[in-house]
Amino acid sequence: MQSKAISKPIIMILGTFHMGSTLDMIEIEKDSMLSAQRQKEIKEVVGRLKDFKPTKIALEVEKKKHGPINEEFTHYLKGDYQLQETEIDQIGYRLAKEMGHQEVYAVDWMEKGALQREISEVAEWAKEHQPKLYEELFGPLYRLVLTTARKSVNDLLLYYNQPEVVEQLHRSYVNMARIKDTKQYVGMDWLIWWYQRNLILFSNLSDLVTTPDDRILFIVGGSHVRIVENFVKESGLFETVSVQSYLQ
């Protein structure tokens, strides 16, 4: 007798550009997401994401800030908070309100942990000591679309979630393990921390599962998509769905 398949919670990982200013080494040039046109585009994206019917929305915010962001979100629900120019607010808070949620979920981690060098230090070392490898790894990152000009928010999100872009970002990060000399593994000084952070992201996402019917939307910077997706698939905990199936 054939056994009935056990249903699993579903997760969709939405890779995004950062709508507000950040300290990231590579940042896109962007116009204001608060303009009338951008607000119209963001509302259209939120309308499409509603079709996913998320039961929980996870955000790239440090878990220790879960309380403060939910204070903000509660004020937003009451009409006492103006959305800021970030994907956390513009997509996360907005969509959670549309879905009738009373809470959003902070799942990130940014402690020092295993970190021995910042990624900017690794890049500078590679540029000086391994220039060909530097160009191989960082060149493609700088050649990605680094401006929002003439592209809608929906098109930008589709771009950052297309398999070729997701794979290129992940490949560049993994290959930082090759930045080294005979005495020191320079790239590893940052890369071990990167894996630590993303494993913690996965661990915190897994905590959100309370029923097989959970549908979790995780809004996160595009460079995290493939590594978190790998952990999710390897865990066997979730089923995954693509962003394209809702934004195209």
C-alpha positions as CSV (number, residue, x, y, z in Angstrom):
1,M,0.0,0.0,0.0
2,Q,1.4,3.4,-1.0
3,S,2.0,5.7,1.9
4,K,0.4,9.2,1.7
5,A,2.9,12.0,1.2
6,I,3.5,14.1,4.3
7,S,2.8,17.8,3.5
8,K,5.6,20.3,4.4
9,P,5.5,24.0,5.1
10,I,6.3,26.1,2.1
11,I,9.0,28.9,1.9
12,M,9.5,31.5,-0.7
13,I,12.9,33.4,-0.6
14,L,12.5,36.8,-2.1
15,G,15.9,38.2,-3.0
16,T,15.9,42.0,-3.1
17,F,18.1,45.0,-3.6
18,H,18.3,47.2,-0.5
19,M,15.9,50.1,-1.0
20,G,17.5,52.3,1.6
21,S,21.1,53.1,2.3
22,T,23.4,50.4,3.6
23,L,27.0,49.7,4.6
24,D,27.3,47.0,1.9
25,M,30.5,47.0,-0.1
26,I,28.6,47.0,-3.3
27,E,25.5,49.2,-3.4
28,I,23.2,50.0,-6.3
29,E,22.4,53.5,-7.4
30,K,18.8,54.2,-6.8
31,D,16.1,56.8,-6.9
32,S,13.7,57.3,-4.1
33,M,11.4,54.5,-3.4
34,L,9.1,57.0,-1.8
35,S,8.2,58.8,-5.1
36,A,4.7,58.4,-6.4
37,Q,5.7,56.1,-9.2
38,R,7.8,53.8,-7.0
39,Q,5.1,53.6,-4.4
40,K,2.7,52.5,-7.2
41,E,5.2,49.9,-8.3
42,I,5.7,48.6,-4.8
43,K,2.0,48.3,-4.2
44,E,1.7,46.2,-7.4
45,V,4.5,43.9,-6.1
46,V,2.7,43.5,-2.8
47,G,-0.5,42.7,-4.6
48,R,1.3,39.9,-6.5
49,L,3.0,38.6,-3.4
50,K,-0.4,38.4,-1.7
51,D,-1.3,35.6,-4.0
52,F,1.4,33.4,-2.2
53,K,-0.8,33.8,0.9
54,P,2.1,33.9,3.4
55,T,1.2,32.9,6.9
56,K,4.4,34.5,8.3
57,I,6.8,37.1,6.9
58,A,10.5,36.8,7.9
59,L,12.8,39.8,7.6
60,E,16.5,40.4,7.3
61,V,16.6,42.1,10.7
62,E,18.6,40.9,13.6
63,K,16.6,38.6,15.8
64,K,17.5,40.6,18.9
65,K,15.5,43.5,17.3
66,H,12.3,41.4,17.0
67,G,10.6,43.4,19.8
68,P,11.4,46.9,18.4
69,I,10.4,46.1,14.8
70,N,7.1,44.7,16.0
71,E,6.5,47.9,18.0
72,E,7.0,49.8,14.8
73,F,4.7,47.4,12.9
74,T,2.0,47.7,15.6
75,H,2.2,51.5,15.3
76,Y,1.9,51.1,11.5
77,L,-1.2,48.9,11.9
78,K,-2.7,51.7,14.0
79,G,-1.8,54.4,11.5
80,D,0.9,56.0,13.8
81,Y,4.0,55.0,11.8
82,Q,5.2,56.2,8.4
83,L,6.9,53.6,6.3
84,Q,10.6,54.2,5.8
85,E,12.6,53.7,2.6
86,T,13.6,50.1,3.2
87,E,12.3,46.7,1.8
88,I,11.6,45.8,5.5
89,D,8.9,48.5,5.6
90,Q,7.9,48.9,2.0
91,I,7.3,45.2,1.3
92,G,7.5,43.5,4.7
93,Y,5.3,45.7,6.8
94,R,3.0,46.6,3.9
95,L,2.4,43.0,2.9
96,A,1.9,41.8,6.5
97,K,-0.8,44.4,7.0
98,E,-2.5,43.4,3.8
99,M,-2.5,39.8,5.0
100,G,-4.0,40.7,8.3
101,H,-0.9,39.6,10.3
102,Q,-0.3,40.9,13.8
103,E,3.5,40.2,13.8
104,V,6.5,40.1,11.6
105,Y,9.6,38.0,12.3
106,A,13.3,39.1,12.6
107,V,15.6,36.2,11.8
108,D,19.0,37.7,11.0
109,W,22.3,37.6,13.0
110,M,25.2,40.0,12.8
111,E,27.4,39.3,15.8
112,K,31.2,39.0,15.3
113,G,31.2,35.2,15.8
114,A,33.9,33.6,13.6
115,L,34.7,36.9,11.8
116,Q,38.4,37.6,11.5
117,R,38.3,40.0,8.5
118,E,35.7,42.2,6.9
119,I,34.8,41.4,3.3
120,S,36.3,44.8,2.3
121,E,39.6,43.7,3.8
122,V,39.5,40.4,1.9
123,A,38.8,42.2,-1.4
124,E,41.6,44.7,-0.9
125,W,44.0,41.9,-0.1
126,A,43.0,40.0,-3.2
127,K,43.3,43.1,-5.3
128,E,46.9,43.6,-4.2
129,H,48.1,39.9,-4.0
130,Q,45.8,38.0,-6.4
131,P,44.6,40.6,-9.0
132,K,43.5,38.0,-11.6
133,L,41.4,36.2,-8.9
134,Y,40.1,39.5,-7.7
135,E,38.8,40.3,-11.1
136,E,37.3,36.8,-11.5
137,L,35.4,37.1,-8.2
138,F,34.5,40.7,-7.8
139,G,34.3,41.8,-11.4
140,P,31.0,40.1,-12.0
141,L,29.6,41.5,-8.8
142,Y,30.3,45.1,-10.0
143,R,28.9,44.3,-13.4
144,L,25.5,43.3,-12.1
145,V,22.8,45.8,-12.6
146,L,23.8,48.5,-10.1
147,T,21.1,51.1,-10.9
148,T,17.4,51.1,-10.6
149,A,17.1,53.5,-13.6
150,R,14.4,52.6,-16.2
151,K,13.4,49.4,-14.4
152,S,10.3,48.9,-12.3
153,V,10.5,47.5,-8.8
154,N,8.9,44.3,-10.1
155,D,11.5,44.0,-12.9
156,L,14.3,44.6,-10.5
157,L,13.1,41.9,-8.1
158,L,12.7,39.5,-11.0
159,Y,16.3,40.3,-12.1
160,Y,17.8,39.7,-8.7
161,N,16.0,36.4,-8.4
162,Q,16.7,35.0,-11.9
163,P,18.8,31.8,-11.6
164,E,21.8,33.2,-13.5
165,V,22.2,36.2,-11.1
166,V,21.6,34.1,-8.0
167,E,24.2,31.6,-9.1
168,Q,26.8,34.2,-10.0
169,L,26.5,35.8,-6.6
170,H,26.8,32.5,-4.8
171,R,29.7,31.4,-7.0
172,S,31.7,34.6,-6.3
173,Y,31.2,34.1,-2.6
174,V,32.2,30.4,-2.5
175,N,35.3,31.1,-4.5
176,M,36.6,33.6,-1.9
177,A,38.0,30.4,-0.3
178,R,40.7,30.6,-2.9
179,I,41.9,34.0,-1.6
180,K,45.0,33.0,0.3
181,D,48.8,32.6,0.3
182,T,51.0,29.8,1.8
183,K,50.6,31.1,5.3
184,Q,47.0,32.4,5.6
185,Y,43.6,31.6,4.3
186,V,42.5,35.2,3.9
187,G,39.1,34.6,2.2
188,M,38.2,32.1,4.9
189,D,38.6,34.7,7.5
190,W,35.3,36.2,6.2
191,L,33.7,33.3,4.5
192,I,33.4,31.1,7.6
193,W,31.4,34.0,9.2
194,W,29.2,34.2,6.1
195,Y,28.3,30.5,6.4
196,Q,27.8,31.0,10.1
197,R,25.4,33.9,9.5
198,N,23.4,32.1,6.8
199,L,23.1,28.9,8.9
200,I,21.8,31.0,11.7
201,L,19.3,32.5,9.3
202,F,18.1,29.0,8.3
203,S,18.0,28.0,11.9
204,N,15.8,31.0,12.8
205,L,13.6,30.4,9.8
206,S,13.0,26.8,10.9
207,D,11.8,28.1,14.3
208,L,8.9,29.7,12.5
209,V,7.4,26.4,11.5
210,T,4.5,25.5,13.8
211,T,2.2,23.6,11.4
212,P,2.6,21.9,8.0
213,D,0.4,24.6,6.5
214,D,2.8,27.4,7.2
215,R,3.7,29.5,4.2
216,I,6.8,31.6,5.0
217,L,8.0,34.5,2.9
218,F,11.6,35.5,3.6
219,I,12.6,38.9,2.3
220,V,16.4,39.1,2.2
221,G,19.3,40.6,0.2
222,G,19.9,38.9,-3.1
223,S,23.4,37.5,-2.1
224,H,21.7,35.3,0.5
225,V,19.3,33.5,-1.8
226,R,21.3,30.5,-3.0
227,I,23.1,29.7,0.2
228,V,19.9,29.9,2.3
229,E,18.0,28.0,-0.4
230,N,20.7,25.3,-0.3
231,F,20.3,24.9,3.5
232,V,16.5,24.8,3.2
233,K,16.6,22.1,0.6
234,E,19.2,20.0,2.3
235,S,17.2,20.1,5.5
236,G,14.2,18.5,4.0
237,L,12.1,20.8,6.3
238,F,10.4,22.9,3.6
239,E,9.0,22.8,0.1
240,T,10.2,25.8,-1.9
241,V,8.4,27.9,-4.5
242,S,10.0,30.4,-6.9
243,V,9.6,34.1,-6.9
244,Q,9.1,34.1,-10.6
245,S,5.8,32.1,-10.3
246,Y,4.3,35.1,-8.5
247,L,6.0,38.2,-10.0
248,Q,6.1,37.2,-13.7
